[in-house]
Amino acid sequence: MDTTRNTVLEAWMTEHGYSSNSLAEAVNRAIERLTGRPGGLDGSSVRAWKAGRVTWPKSAARKALEDVTGLPAVALGFVPRGRPSSIPAPPQQEDPDMKRRTLVGSIAAAAAAAAAPGTASPRRIGMSDVNRLNKRFAEIIASDHRHGGQLGIEQRAAALADEALNLQNSGSATQRVRSNLYASAAAFRSSAMWAAIDGRRYDVAKAHMREAQALAEMSGDQTIKFRIWSHAGAMYRHMGRPADAFAANDVARNLHLTRRDPLFASLGMARQGAIHGAAQDRTGTRRAFEQAQDAMLRANAADYRPVWMLAFYDQAELDSLALSAHLALGDYSTAEYHAHRCLSALRPHMIRSRAITTTRLAHAQLAQGAPEAATATAMKVPAEAATQHARVTRMLQEFGAALRATAPGSPTVQTWTEHTTTWRIAA
């Protein structure tokens, strides 16, 4: 069968930086927003559009493509069934580069003619704006891993969420760009939420959570939905509300993203294991961490994942969550085992995580009747973390109280008292 290439679609894809695979992924996400089920297109589907083998896509794919591009299907070179093609076959001698430039110029001219006469064209928001925001998001993530829980991090992240939303209203954009802007706003708001959780400001964290959830729904981005609901599960666990923690974490674990990517499934199960520990469920804890470890081993390190996931979830974080669970269960020898594994694998930028893990290790050692070793471990926590990170400060205060109860009047207690005095002076 003789077919005519859809050079209009090809020109639009070239102009907006889409490959066949990336356009298929964008359309699949749009189909999911429309129907509630993920689309089934791949690069070969888009290549069939470009080659002219498919001149009028199915209704769901067509509507999704229109949402992504901001253009009706006929303006993208598609021809409704039963109507003769309006795209003539190019003569063999025609320069294809000249034809592409002519088509792109025609599209630009048509867009200009559609603008209201006598008015300036609105600003065009593009992926370069999204990429600029994403660089600032990476800076927020790095700051969180260095310091964690700080009010300043929360405030900067919230301000950047507002900046992303203000950008939405500053000009015109394709559906792809708008979805990415909502995802950026949701990501920043979820970082503000996590900073508030880490600083034990739970009422503020819940307000950030509600805003982040609404933005994530508008973005249609499964990865940011997972992050927000997974954070919510951790928040309720820290608040001592395991039933709510399970419910929130289940929302994250039931996203189809976890069936597609074993690393997300692993994180969901590891956090589930930590909740089982807080709920005093030994069997559930063991089973959850076995499944989390198995899923991590199945994950392909080469797969694309968002910066927040790459920055923190690895074997060290899995062991950190297992440490938390076994401490809560009173299984102190197993907790110590996971603490040592975590500390040996932590990456250098995980300063906040190292302070938390070191403090938990001291608790596990003290509970096993080793006050001298426990005190030596606790003294390794940097003064900045000990005095400025709310979670670490509270755990070290609890360590001091337990040490005094375990070895009252001992030289070890005196050593710890003198050490904590230097922290107060430094602060």
C-alpha positions in Angstrom: 0.0 0.0 0.0 1.3 3.4 -1.0 1.7 5.7 2.1 2.7 9.4 2.4 4.9 10.4 5.3 3.4 12.7 7.9 6.1 15.4 7.6 4.1 17.9 9.6 4.2 15.6 12.7 7.9 15.0 12.1 8.6 18.7 11.9 6.7 19.3 15.2 8.6 16.6 16.9 12.0 17.9 15.7 11.0 21.5 16.8 10.1 20.3 20.3 12.8 17.8 20.9 10.8 14.6 20.9 12.0 11.2 19.7 9.6 8.5 18.8 10.0 6.8 22.2 9.7 10.0 24.3 6.6 11.1 22.4 5.1 7.6 23.0 5.8 7.9 26.7 4.3 11.4 26.9 1.1 10.2 25.1 0.9 7.1 27.3 0.9 9.4 30.4 -1.8 11.6 28.9 -3.9 8.5 28.1 -3.6 7.5 31.7 -4.8 10.9 32.8 -7.8 10.6 30.5 -8.8 7.0 31.1 -7.2 5.9 34.4 -5.2 3.2 32.6 -1.7 3.5 31.2 -1.4 3.7 27.4 0.2 0.9 25.4 2.0 2.9 22.7 5.7 2.5 22.0 8.2 4.0 19.6 7.0 1.9 16.7 3.5 3.4 17.2 4.8 6.9 16.6 7.0 5.7 13.7 3.8 4.3 12.1 2.2 7.8 12.5 5.3 9.5 10.9 5.5 7.0 8.1 1.8 7.5 7.2 0.9 3.9 7.9 -1.6 5.2 10.5 -3.3 8.4 9.2 -5.9 8.8 12.0 -5.0 7.4 15.4 -7.6 5.8 17.7 -9.7 8.2 19.7 -7.9 7.9 23.1 -4.4 8.2 21.5 -5.5 11.1 19.3 -7.0 13.0 22.2 -3.9 12.4 24.3 -1.6 13.5 21.5 -3.7 16.7 21.2 -3.3 17.3 25.0 0.5 16.8 24.7 1.0 19.0 21.7 -1.7 21.6 22.3 -2.8 21.2 18.6 -5.7 19.4 16.9 -4.8 16.2 15.1 -5.5 17.7 11.7 -3.0 20.4 12.4 -0.4 17.7 13.1 -0.9 16.2 9.6 -3.4 13.5 10.4 -6.4 12.9 8.1 -9.8 11.8 9.3 -11.1 8.5 7.9 -13.1 8.9 4.7 -11.4 12.3 3.8 -8.8 12.4 1.1 -5.3 13.2 2.2 -4.3 16.8 2.1 -0.6 16.0 2.3 0.8 15.5 -1.2 3.6 13.1 -1.8 6.9 15.0 -2.1 8.5 15.0 -5.6 11.6 12.8 -5.8 13.8 15.7 -6.7 12.7 18.0 -3.8 15.4 18.8 -1.1 14.0 17.2 2.1 15.8 19.8 4.3 14.2 22.6 2.3 10.8 20.9 2.6 11.2 20.6 6.4 12.2 24.3 6.7 9.2 25.3 4.7 6.8 23.2 6.8 8.2 24.6 10.1 7.9 28.1 8.7 4.3 27.4 7.6 3.4 26.2 11.1 5.1 29.3 12.7 3.2 31.6 10.2 -0.1 29.9 11.0 0.5 30.4 14.7 1.3 34.0 14.2 -1.8 34.6 12.1 -3.9 33.1 14.8 -2.8 35.7 17.4 -5.2 38.6 17.9 -4.3 41.6 15.8 -2.7 44.5 17.6 -1.7 42.4 20.7 1.8 41.2 21.7 2.3 37.4 21.5 2.2 35.8 25.0 5.4 34.5 26.5 6.1 30.9 25.5 7.0 28.6 28.4 9.2 25.7 27.5 11.1 22.8 28.8 14.1 25.1 29.4 12.1 26.7 32.1 11.3 23.3 33.6 14.9 22.3 33.5 16.0 25.5 35.3 13.5 24.6 38.1 14.8 21.0 38.2 18.3 22.2 38.8 17.1 24.2 41.8 15.3 21.1 43.0 18.6 19.1 42.9 20.1 21.8 45.1 17.2 21.4 47.6 17.8 17.7 47.7 21.5 18.1 48.3 20.9 20.6 51.1 18.4 18.2 52.8 21.0 15.4 52.8 23.6 17.7 54.4 21.4 19.3 57.0 17.8 17.9 57.0 14.8 19.2 59.0 15.8 22.9 58.8 13.2 25.5 58.6 15.2 27.3 56.0 15.1 24.3 53.7 11.3 24.0 54.1 10.8 27.7 53.4 13.0 27.6 50.2 11.3 24.6 48.9 7.8 26.1 49.5 8.9 29.3 47.8 10.2 27.4 44.7 6.8 25.5 44.6 5.1 28.9 44.4 7.5 30.0 41.7 6.7 27.0 39.5 3.0 27.7 39.9 3.4 31.4 39.0 5.3 30.3 35.9 2.2 28.4 34.9 0.3 31.6 34.6 3.0 33.7 32.9 2.4 32.5 29.3 1.4 29.7 26.9 2.7 26.2 27.0 2.1 22.7 25.7 0.4 20.1 27.9 3.7 18.4 28.3 5.3 21.6 29.8 2.3 22.3 32.0 2.4 18.7 33.4 6.1 19.1 34.1 5.6 22.4 35.9 2.9 20.9 38.1 5.3 18.0 38.8 8.1 20.5 39.7 5.7 22.4 42.1 4.6 19.1 43.7 8.3 18.0 44.1 9.2 21.2 45.8 6.2 21.1 48.1 7.0 17.5 49.0 10.5 18.6 49.9 9.0 21.2 52.2 6.8 18.5 53.6 9.8 16.2 54.3 11.8 19.0 55.9 8.9 19.7 58.3 8.6 16.0 59.1 12.3 15.7 59.7 12.1 18.8 62.0 9.1 17.3 63.8 6.8 20.1 62.7 3.9 17.7 61.9 1.0 20.1 61.6 2.9 22.2 59.0 4.0 18.9 57.2 0.3 17.9 56.8 -0.5 21.3 55.2 2.4 20.8 52.7 1.2 17.3 52.1 -2.3 18.4 51.1 -0.9 21.0 48.6 1.6 18.5 47.2 -1.1 15.8 46.7 -3.3 18.2 44.7 -0.3 19.4 42.5 0.7 15.8 41.9 -2.7 14.9 40.7 -2.6 17.7 38.2 0.8 16.6 37.0 -0.1 13.0 36.4 3.4 12.1 37.5 3.5 8.7 39.2 6.9 9.1 40.7 6.0 12.3 42.6 2.8 10.7 43.7 4.8 7.9 45.1 7.2 10.3 46.9 4.4 12.2 48.6 2.4 9.2 49.8 5.5 7.4 50.9 6.5 10.5 52.9 3.0 10.6 54.4 3.5 7.0 55.6 6.8 7.9 57.2 5.2 11.0 58.9 2.4 9.0 60.5 5.0 6.4 61.6 7.0 9.0 63.4 3.8 10.4 64.9 3.0 6.9 66.4 0.0 6.3 64.1 0.8 3.0 62.4 -2.7 2.4 61.0 -2.6 5.8 59.1 1.1 5.0 58.1 0.0 1.7 56.5 -2.9 3.3 54.7 -0.7 6.1 53.3 2.2 3.8 52.3 -0.3 1.5 50.6 -1.3 4.3 48.3 2.3 4.6 47.2 2.8 0.8 46.9 -0.3 0.3 44.8 0.7 2.8 42.1 1.4 0.8 38.9 4.9 2.4 38.9 5.9 -0.2 41.6 5.0 -3.0 39.2 7.1 -1.4 36.4 10.2 -0.6 38.5 11.4 -2.9 41.2 13.4 -0.2 42.9 10.2 1.7 43.8 8.6 -1.5 44.9 11.7 -2.1 47.1 11.4 1.3 48.8 7.7 0.9 49.3 8.2 -2.5 51.0 11.2 -1.2 53.1 9.1 1.6 54.5 6.3 -0.9 55.1 8.8 -3.0 57.1 9.6 0.0 59.2 5.9 0.5 59.9 5.5 -3.1 60.9 8.3 -2.6 63.3 6.6 0.3 64.9 3.4 -1.8 65.1 5.3 -4.6 66.9 4.7 -7.1 64.1 7.8 -9.2 63.9 6.5 -11.5 61.2 5.4 -8.6 59.0 8.7 -6.9 59.5 10.8 -9.9 58.5 8.6 -10.6 55.4 8.6 -6.9 54.3 12.4 -6.6 54.4 12.9 -9.9 52.6 10.6 -8.6 49.8 12.3 -5.2 49.8 15.8 -6.9 49.4 14.6 -9.2 46.7 13.0 -6.3 44.7 16.2 -4.2 45.0 18.3 -7.1 43.6 15.9 -7.2 40.6 16.1 -3.5 39.9 18.1 -2.4 36.8 20.5 0.3 37.8 20.5 1.7 34.2 16.7 2.6 34.3 15.8 6.2 34.4 14.7 7.5 37.9 14.1 11.0 39.3 17.0 12.8 41.1 15.4 12.5 44.5 15.3 8.7 44.2 18.8 8.3 42.9 20.1 10.6 45.7 19.0 8.5 48.6 17.6 5.0 48.0 20.2 2.3 48.0 21.3 -0.6 50.1 22.4 1.8 52.9 18.9 3.3 53.1 17.3 -0.2 53.2 19.5 -1.1 56.1 18.7 2.2 57.8 15.0 1.4 57.7 15.6 -2.2 58.9 17.7 -0.7 61.8 14.7 1.5 62.8 12.3 -1.4 62.6 14.4 -3.8 64.8 15.1 -1.0 67.3 11.3 -0.5 67.7 10.9 -4.3 68.1 13.6 -4.5 70.8 15.7 -6.8 68.6 18.9 -4.9 69.4 21.5 -7.3 68.0 19.8 -7.3 64.6 19.4 -3.6 64.8 23.2 -3.2 65.5 23.9 -5.5 62.5 21.9 -3.3 60.1 23.5 -0.1 61.6 27.0 -1.3 60.8 25.9 -2.3 57.3 24.3 1.1 56.7 27.3 3.1 58.0 29.7 1.1 55.8 27.6 1.8 52.6 26.5 5.4 53.2 27.6 7.8 50.5 29.6 10.8 51.6 26.8 13.4 51.0 24.4 11.6 53.4 25.5 13.6 56.4 22.1 13.8 58.1 21.6 10.0 57.6 25.0 9.2 59.1 24.1 11.2 62.2 20.8 9.4 62.6 22.3 6.0 62.0 25.1 6.6 64.5 22.7 7.7 67.2 20.5 4.6 66.6 23.6 2.4 66.8 24.4 3.9 70.2 20.9 3.1 71.4 21.3 -0.5 70.2 24.6 -1.0 71.9 23.4 0.5 75.2 20.4 -1.7 75.2 22.7 -4.7 75.0 24.6 -3.7 78.1 27.6 -2.0 76.6 27.5 1.6 78.0 31.1 2.4 77.3 30.9 1.4 73.6 27.5 3.1 73.2 28.8 6.3 74.6 31.9 6.2 72.4 29.5 5.7 69.4 27.2 8.6 70.4 30.2 10.9 70.8 30.9 10.5 67.1 27.7 12.5 66.1 28.8 15.9 64.9 27.9 18.9 67.2 25.9 20.5 64.3 23.6 17.5 63.9 23.3 17.0 67.7 22.2 20.6 68.3 20.4 21.6 65.1 18.6 18.5 63.8 15.4 18.0 65.8 15.2 14.2 65.4 18.9 13.7 66.3 18.6 16.0 69.3 15.7 14.2 70.7 17.3 10.7 70.2 20.5 11.9 71.9 18.5 13.3 74.8 16.8 9.9 75.1 20.2 8.2 74.9 21.5 10.3 77.8 18.5 9.5 80.0 18.9 5.8 79.3 22.6 5.9 80.0 22.0 7.6 83.4 19.4 5.0 84.2 21.7 2.1 83.2 25.0 3.3 84.8 24.1 6.0 87.4 27.1 7.8 88.8 29.6 6.0 86.6 32.6 7.6 84.8 30.8 6.9 81.5 27.9 9.1 82.5 30.4 11.8 83.6 32.2 11.6 80.2 28.8 11.9 78.4 27.8 14.9 80.5 31.1 16.7 79.8 30.8 15.9 76.1 27.2 17.3 75.8 28.4 20.5 77.6 30.8 21.2 74.7 27.8 20.9 72.3 25.9 23.5 74.2 28.9 25.9 74.3 29.4 25.4 70.5 25.8 26.1 69.8 
